[in-house]
Each structure stands twice: as C-alpha cells, then as structure tokens.
Amino acid sequence: MKIAVVLGTRPEIIKMAPVIDEIERRNLDFTLIHTGQHYDHEMSDQFFIDLELPSPDHNIGAGSGSHGAMTAEMLRGIEDVLIREEPDIVMVQGDTNAVLAGALAAVKLHIPVGHVEAGLRSFDRTMPEEINRMVADVCSKLYYVPTEKSAINLLMEGADPETIFVTGNTVVDACLRNIEIASKKSDILSEFKGDEKIVALTLHRAENVDNPERLRSIVEAIVELDEFRIVFPVHPRTGKNLEKSGLYTALLEAEHVTLKKPMGYLDFLLLLSNSFMVLTDSGGLQEEAITFNVPCLTLRYNTERPETVEAGGNILVGADRNRITTTARRLLEDPDFREGMMGAENPYGDGRASERILDETLQLHREGRLTMKPPLEVMEAPSRRLIHVDEDITVAELAERNNAIIKMVFAGGEPVFPSDTLNLRHKDVLIEYR
C-alpha cells in the first residue's frame, strides 16, 4: 500500500506530523507532497527539520497569490505528481487551498481521498475555509472525523456512515508530540520571567483585520487589559492594517503589550502551554488551548470547533470590546470560573487519533474496499425509510438483517452517530436498503 500525503501550510504539517510518524512506524510506502503555499523553500525545509520530519519528496512551489491562481497551480502540480507516483490513497488535512487542490486532483484521477479532520462546519460560506472543507468532503472516500458532531454534519450532507471514522483529532497527538520537542529547543519563556499572567494573542482572519471597526474594538480591548502581559506575534497582513488604521502606535505604546514578529511554531506552542489564557481568531488554537487546559477567548462570532465551547474551555467573545474585557477580567477575578474552563474535558480524544486513522485505512485496504471503480450493473435509486425500533438490536445487527445501511439515528429527536455497537432500542432510524 502506498500513501500520498499532501501538505500546504504550517497547521497541516503540524497536524499530519503524528500521522507521518505512524506511517513510518508501520514501514508503509509513502510520498510527501508539499505545495509550497505561503513558504519559500528555505523556510519550508527548516520547519520540517524543526518538527523532526522527513523532507518532502515533491515541492509544487505554488507560493502566494489569489485563491484561484494558487489553487490552479497546486492542482496542476499535484496531478502531475499523482500520475507519476500512483498512490493507493491521498491523505489531506483540514481546510486550506492545498486540501482543496489535493482532494480534487486525486478524485479526478479516481484515487481515493482520506480527509483528516473532516466534517467541520462553521456554517458561514463567506469563509474560504468553509468552502474548501466542504468541497474536500465531497471529493473524499474516507472521513477521519474528530468528534461525533463532525460525523453528524457529514451524515446530514449525505455521506455514507460506513466511510466515517470517529478517530479523535490529531491536534492532541501533535501537541503531545511537539511540546516535548519545544521544551528541548525553545527558550521563549526566558523572555517573560516574572510575568505570571501571560496572554497569547493571535489575530489574522479577514473578518477582523480587514474590518476597521472590528479591528479598532479588539485593539481597544487589548490596550485596556493592562493587568496582563499580552504577547502578540503580529501577522504581516494584520500589521499593515494596524498601521493603515493608525492603531499600531497604540499597541506599541502600551507597556503591557509585547509586539513580536511572527513566532516559530515551537516557541509559540511553549508560550501557549504556559499562558494564563489565549485570545485568538484561529481555529487550530481553540483546539490546542483546550488540549493544554488554557482558557480560550475566541475573537469570532462563530466557530467550526463548537465542541470546545460546549465543553466549557472556549468562549466566543467576537470583536466586542466590553465582552472581551469583561470575560478576561472574570478569569482573573473568579478562580472557580477559570478553574472550570481549565478543567474542561478535551473533546478531541486521547492522543491516539493517528493510530486509528492508519488502523481503519489498512483494514479497508485489506478488504479491497479502498478503490474507486465505476458500477458494473444498472443502478437504481436507493429506497429509504424512517422506522422506529423497539427491540434490543445494534446498528450492525439491523444493517445485516435488512441488507441495508443505517444512515441516521435519532434518540429523543436528537441525531446520534450510528456506530456499529449502538443499541437502537426506542430510537428512530433512517434506513437505506441496498
């Protein structure tokens, strides 16, 4: 079996690092395809070295540009590589343009796609990431989802439940893996000795930094929160907009705000793990914060990581100055409130997602189900019925007895993922006959 792994941005490399480790541990044949998105060649190579990963076998060199130009360049380059490499499966991760290009190139060549972190939805189609993840899921054959909520999103869109695997999120694997490396290689904490209440801040999303009103409100909150040591690695685009709007000087003059150039991943990971709280509009940081038991205030009005909010480790504060400052100060003044956020159960699993991803993939390959072939018989429209089950019977047993697929289960009106061992007694079931 041969696996092609498509990587583009730093978050993809970070979250796929433990998957690559697991592929190597099992001595599987694989090829790494790096799109070169957002990176020059030297920076890219150094990042793989820092994370103790093998160098990419192929670099597309897409660079930066408009969404259309960048995606087209990656699509062309990835297609050429896949034709030469002939992998059995292409793995992509997340919601970037590299994911979109990798999934589309593979499915057009009838190569199965495995989407790591599938099923996330913000339900906001103005976000380019939302379009990328939705298109990637349409192209995918295997869905490695972090939670049952993500699995249900896919079921609602018509995905086959037999190809959805609740593995947990590789972000937990990555955090546990990479914090050990960071502890050995980074000395970032030496810059902040004596600062007990460090706040790690990131701000880069277009809906915040391209909106002058929102940007001003967030900056005013940051300047007001002088009880904290706020460490702000400034994204280049954010920096330009701060200067353009006349807000950069206010941050520069605030003694409690430390402005830094974009930080290396290992430095920031160590800083985050030792922070009092995090302020961010990033998706991945919401996951990393709850993994390290760091309270997270998300500078957005929606999130594709609602599990972190429901667990109690994350609060959406938007760009509202009053909401940001009030919530941050409550964390400072109310120990029970902060303790509750720190003690939130991590919804993303136990750090073994990568093992489960490879287990499920290899099992399907052994069974001959990891293929994409045209039908050999005349196809008929599926027959579906909603039935109520009163007997003690599992999903697997009902499916076998009826030669059917259990598409969805409802318990008390709420959707439940139809795992094989789920007991269906007193539940409503959407069944599709083969």
Summary of the structure (lengths in Angstrom):
residues: 434
radius of gyration: 22.8
end to end distance: 29.2
largest distance: 72.3
contacts: 1457
relative contact order: 0.11
helix: 46%
strand: 19%
